[in-house]
Amino acid sequence: QVQLVESGGDSVQAGGSLRLSCVASGYTSSDYCMGWIRQAPGKEREGVAAIDADGRASYAEPVKGRFTISQDNLQNTLYLQMDSLTPEDTAMYYCAADEILCTMAAVQALGVMGYNYWGQGTQVTVSS
């Protein structure tokens, strides 16, 4: 089975940066697309960023220009570089993998729960 292990969440002040990591096992990155999803308190899970097997990335509108998704296929690791953080970014962040959810357009069309594999989540808290 695919296993995803996340790390990097922390508490940070507005304007700060964090880098989230997700180490994957049980599959190769060429077989799946990856994504980052977040869930703020009292809100539904929403897609943040997606990346396909070729490294092409797409983003949800609220994080465009601030977040960068990337992957290291050799290390089987997914990253989310988060800059210029705001309190609205406070959420539990999950990495996820799927065979067909490869762009934010697809995630928005099909729903984040379409992802077949999920990490445990890592908490990001941004204070003003």
C-alpha positions as CSV (number, residue, x, y, z in Angstrom):
1,Q,0.0,0.0,0.0
2,V,1.1,3.6,-0.6
3,Q,2.3,5.3,2.5
4,L,2.8,9.1,2.9
5,V,4.5,10.6,5.9
6,E,4.4,14.4,6.3
7,S,6.5,16.8,8.3
8,G,7.4,20.4,8.6
9,G,4.3,22.0,10.1
10,D,4.9,24.6,12.8
11,S,3.7,27.8,14.3
12,V,4.9,30.9,12.5
13,Q,4.1,34.6,12.4
14,A,2.4,36.2,9.5
15,G,4.9,36.9,6.7
16,G,7.0,33.9,7.6
17,S,7.8,30.8,5.7
18,L,7.6,27.0,6.1
19,R,8.6,24.1,4.0
20,L,6.5,21.0,4.3
21,S,7.8,17.6,3.2
22,C,6.0,14.3,2.4
23,V,8.0,11.1,2.0
24,A,6.3,8.5,-0.1
25,S,6.7,4.8,-0.2
26,G,5.0,1.8,-1.9
27,Y,5.0,3.4,-5.3
28,T,7.1,5.4,-7.7
29,S,6.3,9.0,-8.4
30,S,6.0,8.3,-12.1
31,D,2.9,6.3,-11.4
32,Y,1.0,8.9,-9.5
33,C,0.2,12.6,-9.3
34,M,0.7,14.3,-6.0
35,G,-1.0,17.1,-4.2
36,W,-1.3,19.2,-1.1
37,I,-4.6,19.7,0.6
38,R,-5.5,21.7,3.7
39,Q,-8.3,21.8,6.1
40,A,-8.9,24.8,8.3
41,P,-10.9,24.6,11.5
42,G,-14.6,24.3,10.7
43,K,-14.0,24.2,7.0
44,E,-14.0,21.5,4.4
45,R,-10.8,20.2,2.9
46,E,-9.5,22.2,-0.1
47,G,-6.9,21.6,-2.7
48,V,-3.8,23.8,-2.4
49,A,-1.4,22.6,-5.1
50,A,-1.0,19.7,-7.5
51,I,1.9,18.3,-9.5
52,D,2.0,15.6,-12.1
53,A,4.6,12.9,-12.8
54,D,6.5,15.3,-15.1
55,G,6.7,18.0,-12.5
56,R,4.1,20.3,-13.9
57,A,2.5,22.2,-11.0
58,S,-0.8,24.1,-10.5
59,Y,-2.2,26.0,-7.6
60,A,-5.3,27.2,-6.0
61,E,-5.9,30.9,-6.4
62,P,-5.3,31.9,-2.8
63,V,-1.8,30.5,-2.8
64,K,-0.6,31.5,-6.2
65,G,2.6,33.4,-6.1
66,R,3.3,32.4,-2.4
67,F,3.4,28.6,-2.4
68,T,5.6,26.3,-4.5
69,I,5.0,22.6,-4.9
70,S,7.9,20.4,-6.0
71,Q,9.0,16.8,-5.9
72,D,12.3,15.0,-5.7
73,N,11.7,11.7,-7.6
74,L,15.0,10.2,-6.5
75,Q,14.1,10.7,-2.8
76,N,10.4,10.1,-3.3
77,T,9.6,13.3,-1.5
78,L,7.0,16.0,-2.1
79,Y,7.5,19.5,-0.9
80,L,5.4,22.6,-0.3
81,Q,7.4,25.8,0.1
82,M,5.1,28.3,1.8
83,D,6.1,31.9,1.8
84,S,4.4,35.1,2.9
85,L,2.1,33.1,5.2
86,T,-1.1,34.7,6.5
87,P,-3.4,33.6,9.2
88,E,-5.8,32.4,6.5
89,D,-3.2,29.7,5.8
90,T,-3.7,28.2,9.2
91,A,-4.8,24.6,8.6
92,M,-3.9,21.0,8.8
93,Y,-2.0,20.2,5.6
94,Y,-2.1,16.8,4.0
95,C,-0.2,15.4,1.1
96,A,-2.1,13.0,-1.2
97,A,-1.5,10.8,-4.2
98,D,-3.8,9.7,-7.0
99,E,-3.6,8.3,-10.5
100,I,-5.8,11.0,-12.1
101,L,-5.9,14.1,-9.9
102,C,-3.0,15.8,-11.5
103,T,-4.0,19.4,-11.8
104,M,-5.9,21.8,-9.6
105,A,-8.6,22.0,-12.3
106,A,-9.1,18.3,-11.9
107,V,-9.1,18.5,-8.1
108,Q,-11.7,21.3,-8.2
109,A,-13.8,19.4,-10.7
110,L,-13.7,16.0,-9.0
111,G,-13.2,17.0,-5.3
112,V,-10.3,16.5,-3.0
113,M,-11.7,13.2,-1.6
114,G,-11.0,11.7,-4.9
115,Y,-7.4,11.3,-3.8
116,N,-6.8,7.6,-3.1
117,Y,-3.9,8.0,-0.7
118,W,-3.4,10.4,2.1
119,G,-0.7,11.3,4.6
120,Q,-1.5,11.9,8.3
121,G,-1.4,15.7,8.1
122,T,0.9,18.3,9.6
123,Q,-0.4,21.4,11.4
124,V,0.5,24.9,10.2
125,T,-0.5,27.8,12.4
126,V,0.1,31.3,11.4
127,S,-0.4,34.1,13.9
128,S,-0.9,37.8,13.1
